[in-house]
Structure formats: C-alpha cells, structure tokens
Amino acid sequence: MLGTTLNRMIFWELVRVFLLSLGTLTSLFLIAGVVDQASKQGLSIGQIVRIVPLLIPSMLPLTIPATTLFASCVVYGRLAHDNEVIALKAAGVHLFGIVKPALLLGLITTGTTLYLSHSVIPNTQKLLYVQVLSDPEEVIYNMLRRDRCLRHPNQPYVVYVRDVQGQRLIDVVIKQREKAEDKTTGATVYTGYGLVFRTPEAQIRVDRDAGLMTIISNHFVIYDKAAMGTTTQAGPITRPLPDSVSGKDAMQKISVIPWDQLPRRIAQVELELAEILRQRSQTQAAVDQVEDAQLRLVLQNEMRNYQYQIDMKSRQIRNLQAEIHMRPAIAVSCLVFALIGCPVGIWANRADYLSTFVMCFLPTLVIYYPLLLAGADLGKNGRIPIALGCWLADIVMGLLAVLLLWRLLRR
C-alpha cells in the first residue's frame, strides 16, 4: 500500500501527529476519569495512582477516532497549504495515491480499537474495580469523609456521620428503612425509617467474605415507635455491605464483559426471562380460577411484580444486544474519520493546529456522537432495529466520506 517514498513520508507524518494528539487528548480524558472515580468511590491518593494505568485503555476508544480525524486533517491540510497537492497533480500523480496512507492509518486504528474493546478493556475494568474495592473498609471511610453519608438504593439502611477523624466516626446516626410494595410495579421498595440508632462515636469493620459491615460502639441509643430514645444497646450493629462497595454492582456492568461472551450473557438473561414468563403464566391461570377477592388481590400484585421483572430483563437484553454492535461501530469510526479527514484537510488548505482543531472536532461533536447516542437509544427502546441504531452514525459518516473522496478524486 505504501510503495512510494511520498506515501511513506505522508504515513509517518500521520503517525507522528496522531501519537502526539492521542497522548494529549487521552491525558485530558484521563484526568476527567480519575476525578470521576475519585468522587464516586472516595479514593485516596495511593489508590488513584494505582488505578491510572487501568483507566487508560477505556479512554482510547473515545480518543483514537477523534485523533485519527485530527491527524488526517492536519497532514493533508499542510500538503494543500504548501501546494504539494497541486504539484502532484501537475506531475500526473493520481490523488488516490496520497489517500492510501490515511486508509492505512484508519485500518490500523480500527483494528487497535476493536482489539481493545474485545477483551483488553473488559479485563482492565475488572482489575480497576478489584483495585478500587480491594480495601472496602477504607472505601467506606472515604465515602463518609466525602459525603458524610453512606446509602445505596438496594440497602435497607442509611448511615450519617458528622465527622470522620482517622478511623473514628463522630456522631453516628443509623436509620433502618421500612419495606413496602410499589403499587404500580409490585416491587419491594424502601420508604420511611422505622428504627434509628445513634451513638457519639463508632468504628467500622468489614467482613468482605461474608458481605457484612459492622458498626462498633460501646453505646447506642435506639429510637422507634415504642422506645423514643429511652432504650440503650451495647455492642456492634451488623448490616449488609453496600453493593457499590462489595463489588456486586461493578461485576454486573456490561463494560466488564468481553465482547465474545456477550451472546452467552444474552442467552443467560433470556433463560431468566423465560422462567419469569412461565411463572407469570401460572400465576395468571391461578388468578382466573380464584374466587376469593383478597387472594385475587395478592395474586394481581404478584402479576405486577412479574411485569416489573420482565421489563427489567427485556431492557437488560436490549442493552447487551446493543453492546455487541456498539464496540465494532466505534472501532470502524476510526476508518471513516481517516477518510473524511483527507479531503476535508485538502479543501480547508490550513497548516495551523487551531484551525484544524475547530474544523474537524466541532463537526464530529455535532454530527457523529449525537447520531451514535441517539441511534443507540432508539435501538434500545425498540423504535428501530438495534443494529441500525448502533451503526447509524457510521453509515451517515461513511456515506459522507465516500462523497467527499469522490468529489476530491474528480478534481
């Protein structure tokens, strides 16, 4: 593909600009990623240093396509600005010859991004969560230092503190939630607080294997409908470890599943959905035969709960199906952007970085990513086929690339 000295020179110039811009843009995204993880998990400085290498792979599918476009625009804009394109045409060189280096760069970056999305990013994401949650006790202390509160929507309790001094919690309040049933979905939800514990000072100990968190204090004051603060309790209070700290939430995320294991996960969720549908059919048959009004009401509540579970599983399946298409679609965008950058750079006839940055990044942000997100969302909601929704942005930008190259080669 790079048979001539000119093509090799263009290609290595593309690589040089690509690597320079990739390092800069990835660093900016990395800072944002570190800040996001630190704010969510309450990480210490030592933990932040350890997770930085694990965050880099997940940044690259976002930065590689953009920097591929940027490199193509910069290099071919310089060629046009220095009148080298005119000189090549005057010498009888077909312009498709100078497009080959951009095509090669696009193929290389597409393959690299696809490889990263296939297994490298899921594996590093797992390692990231393991590293972040390696010391759950410290994670809990950091969260309490940051938020003065520890809560999770799936946990039946909330912990508040006034201050955290080292391993000491000052003025601790533990509120136990009451269970109730959602009248619309039939799902179990947590409402008000039925039991409150308070202590001036406490410590936390975590049993990760058992999934338990123990709050240790010499003296708890209990408030409930009967005690009103008059009852005291000495000894620890044990509660389930929040899913965000135990790692249960993290390991269920789609980002940690390798690409080739996504179909297996879809099949597993489909089996779970089929079992729920079977149970709902049995319950519906029972509802039709029951004459007792109170029992019929109980069964109808179960039906609403089944519908809630069916909707949740169906949504999970669509998200997994979309992920199968999203990863290669983002990888192919590298090739599309490389082919767009070549004619755009030549027509723009710019040699400076700033003009090229504005010229190539603004259209990308305004056209490609909105199309990608909107198409994927429409596919997940069932309004259009999932494959079409995930590939919509690549199809539109690919057609634009073909049109631009066709007009360039006709000149």
Buried (B, 14 or more C-beta within 10 A) or exposed (E): EBEEEBBEEBBEBBBEBBEBBBEEBBEEBBEEBBEEBBEEBBBBEEBBEBBEEBBBBBBBBBBBBBBBBBBBBBBBBBBBBEEBBEEBEEEEBEBEBBBBBBBBBBBBBBEBBBEBBBBBBBBBBBBBBEBBBEBBBBBBBBBBBBEBEBBBEEBBBBBBBEEBEEEBBEBBBBBBBEEEBBEEBBEEEBEEBBBBBBBEBBBBEBEBEEBBBBBBBEEBBBBBEEBEEEEEBEEBBEBBBBBBBBBEBBBEEBBBBBBEEBEEBBEEBBEBBEEBBEEBEEBBEBBEEBEEEEEBEEBBBBBBBBBBBBEBBBEBBBBBBBBBBBBBBBBBBBBBBBBBBBBBBBBBBBBEBEBBBEBBBEBBEEBBBEBBEEBBEBBBEEEBEBBEBBBBBBBBBBEBBEEBBEEBEEE
